[in-house]
Amino acid sequence: MGLFGKLFGKQDSAKDPHSHSSGSTGAPDVGARTALDPTVIDLISLSPDEKSFLLHVVVGEPWDAEGRGAMQLQAKLKSYVAFAADGQLARDQPDSRGKRVVIRIDTHYPLGALEQQLVDAVRESWCKPSGIDLVVASL
């Protein structure tokens, strides 16, 4: 059982964080709107200093007290890490080459305890080894 299986108390059935499958190209859609849909990159932006490309996870709903959103967030973050680490971001956005990549969770509500544990684990296990930053921003 992997780190996330231990975190959630069950086996993680999702694929490797460096693989993604959605649609015929295998890349997540950019900009289509559905909450925590792992096949969608919510928004891509360039930082004001133009040194970083930000992949935004946009969350407008409160996190439920039982942590049910954590599994959806895990799948979404896995997809985002794969999108950047596998080079799809660079193929879709050539200007991103050589720039820092930041996954930014934009949320109106503070993370629940389980979601915070997940973000911390994803940051250490998936993002850091891939040279990706992961931050949470309150809207």
N, C-alpha and C positions, 0 to 999 in steps of 0.2 A: 504494500500500500504506500503510495507516494505522499509527499508533504501535504497535498490538498485533501487526500483521502483521510489523513490523520486530522487535519483541521476540521473537516466536516464529518468525520466518523464513518465514512463510507468510501468505497473504491471510486476513483475518478474515471469516468467512462469517456471523457473527452479526449481528443487527439493530442498529440505532441504540440507544445506551444509554438513550435516553429513550422507547423503545417496549418493550412487553412483550406476550407472547401466551401465555397458558396458560388452558385452560378457556374457557368461553363468555364470561366477563366480561373476560378479558384480564389479570386480576390474578393474581399468584402466590397459591397457597394458603398460609395461615398455620398453622404448627404441624405439618403432615404431616412425617413423618420419613424423609428419604432423604439420604444424604451428598452434599453439593454439587449437589443438584438445583436448577437455576435457576428452576423453577416453584414453589418452596417458600420462604417466609420462615420460618426456623427458630423464631424467637422475637422478640417485641416486648416491650420493658419500658420503664418510666419510671425515670429516674435517681433516686437517693436524694434529691437536692436538688430534684427535680421540674422541672428546667429543660430536660431533654433527653429525647427518645424515642430508644431504642436499638433498632436492628435487628441482631439477633445472627445471625452465620454460625457454626454450631456444627460443629467439626471434631474428631472423636475418633480419627482414624487418622493415622499418620505420613505426612509428605509423601514421595513416592518420589524417589529420587536422580536420576531422569531428568527430573523436572519434569512428568510426565504430568498431575498434578492441577492444574497451572496453567491449562490451558484450561478445565477445569470451574470453577475458582475465578473465572476471567474472566467466564464466562457467569453465574455466581451473582451476582457483584458488579454486573454490568450490569443484571441484573434488580432488585437492591436499589436501585440509583441511580434507575432508572426508577420503581419503586414509590413512592419518596419525591418525586422531582422532578416527576412527572406528577400529583401530588396524590392518589394512591390511598391513601397513608398517612392523609392528612387526612380523606378520605372514610370510611375504615374506622375510624379512631381520631380523632374530632373534637377530643379534648383535646390532640392533638399540634399543632394550629394555633398558630403563634407560638412554638413551642418549637424548640430546636436539634435537628437530626437527626444521629445518630451511627451509622454502620455499624461494628459491632464484630465482628472475627473472633476467636472464642473457640476456642483450640486447646490441646491437651495437648502439642504438639510444636512446636519452632521452625520457622519458615518456611524452606524451601529457598531457595537463591539466586535461582532463577527466580521463585518465588512472591513473594519480597521485591521483586524488580524490578517485577513486575506490580502489587503493592500500591502501590508508590511512584508508578508511572505512572497508575494509576486515581485515586489521591488527587489528583494534579496535574491530570489531564485531564478527569476526570468529576466528582469530588466537589467540589473547590474552586469550579469555576464554578457549581455548583448549590447552594452553601452547605451542603454536607454534610461532616461530619468522617468520617474513616476511621481506625480504630485496630485494633491487634492486641493481644490480651490472652492471656497464658499462664494456663491453668487449673491 
